[in-house]
């Protein structure tokens, strides 16, 4: 009788697991689904949550993007500046520019105080806000500071809105 009970419990457990997997449908967007799968295997990776937030934001899924950015901030090591800057981009995309500006100004203050804040990430927020002068001001600072993210500017989709500007020389 004990073996029958163990077998029955194991079968029930397998059925429950299969049902749980089926209960969480994959996202219809393959890029989002791939990021969600990576997060499912590494739930504490705040950078994956930032990537998910950015992808959702580019697809205008702003509520979900905000949730992913908030999770990134909660998981990121203090002070979580990169996660905060991602949240600022979500706010900018959602026409909440005052909130976005507050977050980017906070990052600027931290940068002035000597904390490590990447100038390119600040420029990305200004691109989302549509402040072209600030974008190029911070990109110039990134070049002077030797930001490692300068190397990827030509393919950084955050700056698509300024590619037509004559100051855009990152090709």
Buried (B, 14 or more C-beta within 10 A) or exposed (E): EEEEEEEEEEEEEEEEEEEEEEEEEEBEBEBBEBBBEEBEEEEEBBBBBBBBBBBBBBEEBBEBBBBBBBBBBEBBEEBBBBBBBBBBBBBBBBEBBEBBBEBBEBBBEBBEEEEEBBBBBBBBBBBBBEBBEBBBBBBEBBBEBEBEBBEEBEEBEBBEEBEEEEEBEBE
